[in-house]
Structure formats: structure tokens, C-alpha cells
């Protein structure tokens, strides 16, 4: 009887691990992602990026007006302005802890789109997008590193 109970518990554990280790569908909107501790610590030291916040546990959540989208072909997640495509004509690129920031603008003009860095004595380093007709910044993270797992609208966490 004890062996049967042991096998049942072992089987239940194996099935729950398999259920929680699944990548979301392409284009899925995620409510949050968790970054590796060392990357989250870089942000905790005072790095801020428009479009999201990161709590003390390394959970990244989009700011109001932004969303997290899964791109299955590249196994990446993108933090972007809600509903915005990634094809405007003007852009700038800058590495950020654990990923890459793209500043994308929706129109042409004399004021090109660019990423600026500002030092703030209270908050540390702040990355922000500026230029003519800017639509906002996108951050791209690879799901094999530094993203650990993701949360869905139902509040459940899954591994990629």
C-alpha cells in the first residue's frame, strides 16, 4: 500500500512539472515575467526603463499602456506599448540589464528617435525614448536567459 501511495505522489509531481513547463502561444499577452536574480539586482541598483517596473522578487510587470508579448520564433518576450507593431521607420537601440531596448518612432521628421540616459540622484540611471513622433520603447528579453518564468492573466506561473 505504501509503495502505491509513493508511486501516485511521484506521478502527480511529474505531471505537475510537465504542465507548468510550457511556452505560451505566439503573440500571447503575458501579465508578468520573472527575471534571474542577478539581472533583477541590476535594476534594483537604480536602473529604470520606461514601460515596466520590477519588484524586489525580480517580477517585471508592464506599466500602464504597455504589454508583454511572447514571440515564439525567436523565443523572446517583448515589452512594448500596447497594440504597437515593431515596424516604425525610425529607431535606436541600447543594451539594458538582461536585454535590449529599442526606441521606435512612428513618423519621419527632423527630430530622429533616440534613447537618452539620465542620471537621477534619487532613482539612479533612467533610460527613456525621445524624438519626433515617438511611440515608445520596446524591451526584448530572451526566454532562455534571463527570463525564468511567466505569469498569465489567471495569475498562474509557468516555466518556458
CORZILIN-V148835 format. One record per backbone hydrogen bond with DSSP energy under -1.0 kcal/mol. CO is the residue of the C=O (numbers start at 0). NH is the residue of the N-H. E is the energy in kcal/mol with one decimal. If there is no record, write none. Layout:
co = {CO;CO}
nh = {NH;NH}
e = {E;E}
This chain:
co = {0;1;2;3;4;5;6;7;8;9;10;11;12;13;14;15;19;24;27;31;32;33;35;36;38;39;40;42;47;48;50;52;54;57;58;59;60;62;64;66;67;68;69;70;74;75;76;77;78;79;80;89;91;93;95;98;99;100;101;102;103;103;104;110;113;115;117;119;123;124;125;126;127;129;130;132;135;137;138;139;140;141;145;148;149;150;150;151;155;157;158}
nh = {4;5;6;7;8;9;10;11;12;13;14;15;16;17;18;19;158;27;69;150;59;147;39;40;42;43;44;45;126;51;62;60;57;34;54;32;52;65;81;79;29;77;26;75;142;70;140;68;138;66;83;104;102;100;98;95;139;93;137;91;134;135;89;131;129;127;125;123;119;47;117;49;115;113;133;105;103;101;78;99;76;146;35;33;157;30;31;154;151;149;21}
e = {-2.1;-2.4;-2.6;-2.3;-2.4;-2.5;-2.6;-2.3;-2.3;-2.3;-2.4;-2.1;-2.0;-2.0;-2.2;-1.9;-3.7;-2.1;-1.9;-2.8;-3.6;-3.5;-2.5;-2.2;-1.3;-2.1;-1.3;-1.8;-3.2;-1.3;-2.4;-2.5;-1.9;-2.8;-2.0;-1.9;-2.4;-2.2;-2.8;-2.5;-2.7;-2.8;-3.2;-2.0;-2.7;-3.3;-2.4;-2.6;-2.1;-2.6;-2.2;-2.9;-2.6;-3.3;-2.3;-1.9;-2.7;-2.4;-3.5;-1.4;-1.7;-1.1;-1.2;-2.5;-2.6;-2.5;-2.6;-2.8;-3.0;-2.9;-2.1;-1.2;-3.1;-2.6;-1.2;-2.2;-2.3;-3.4;-3.0;-1.7;-2.4;-1.5;-2.2;-2.4;-2.8;-1.9;-1.0;-2.4;-2.1;-2.9;-1.0}
